[in-house]
Amino acid sequence: MNTVKKRIGLEPAIFNTINYILLLCVLVVTLYPFLNTIAVSLNEGIDTTRGGIYLLPRDFTWKNYESVFSSGHLPRAFWISIARTVSGTVLSVFFTSMLAYVLSRPEYMFKKSVTIIVILTMYFSAGLIPAYFLIKDLHMLNTFWVYILPGMISAFNMIVVRTYIHTLPESLVESAKIDGAGEFRTFMSIILPLCMPVLATVSLFVAVGQWNSWFDTFIFAPKQSLSTLQYELMKLLNNTSSVGTSLPGGNNPGGADSAAGMVTPLSIRAAITIVAALPIIMVYPFMQRYFVTGLQLGGVKG
């Protein structure tokens, strides 16, 4: 009997030990690429080409970041990216959730037809050339609105929000109508506040997409005044030669100082990755508690 009790008592300890080891492995696998990128971004470019950089820089330097921030266009591009991310996220979440509310109402006779049309946009696209001519005909080329209007409604996000709305008690809407509230008042006062978890999740999706986008700048808004941070970083990466590029203002070109002031595509790519990802990394911890809840409740039923 004692042997059986000891064996039963050992099983949770063994399970917990194995579980902790597996979680530790997952943690290492998840964090290592990010920590390695930081180490490479803080290591001297020529030395990085030798390899062997893991968690700590071997030849510490700030020159990769100095090269990234040496562009005079970067501050303005940063604020353009902030503006498109904030305004694009707010407008997209508001109008997407409004459409989701309309398509969740059982009394709306066209909800199935409109839902099918919206879902079809997830599977079929006219392509880049028709999209370009459409943007041109709408007079949105080289305007800030080209960042906001084309992607204002997301079919996937609409489905997530609509699914979440279906989980809310219908009695809330009925009581609001009994009190004389219209559809818009019901949406603003009842539905929108209750949808905060799923809206936070959708906001994170939209914000990451807006922040990381650069191709629309390249195609639709090549003006320098509308250039975004990601587009400027992409140009900087393309301008870095395969051998290395001396830092602006470097002394003694061709000498030892010049070699020490070189940045390589690998080192500059690591610095660009950190600069581009840092704002999202700083925002995510504040959204994490809503993120998991919103995904769970938004996927309960279709």
Secondary structure, DSSP 8 states (H G I E B T S, - for coil): -HHHHHHHHHHHHHHHHHHHHHHHHHHHHHHHHHHHHHHHHTB-HHHHTT----SS-SSB-SHHHHHHHT-TTHHHHHHHHHHHHHHHHHHHHHHHHHHHHHHH-TT-TTHHHHHHHHHHHHH----HHHHHHHHHHTT-TTSGGGGTSTTSS-HHHHHHHHHHHHTS-HHHHHHHHHTT--HHHHIIIIIHHHTHHHHHHHHHHHHHHHHH--HHHHHH---GGG--HHHHHHHHHHHS-SS-EE-TT-SSTTSHHHHHTEE-HHHHHHHHHHHHHHHHHHHHHHHHHHHHHHHHHHTS--
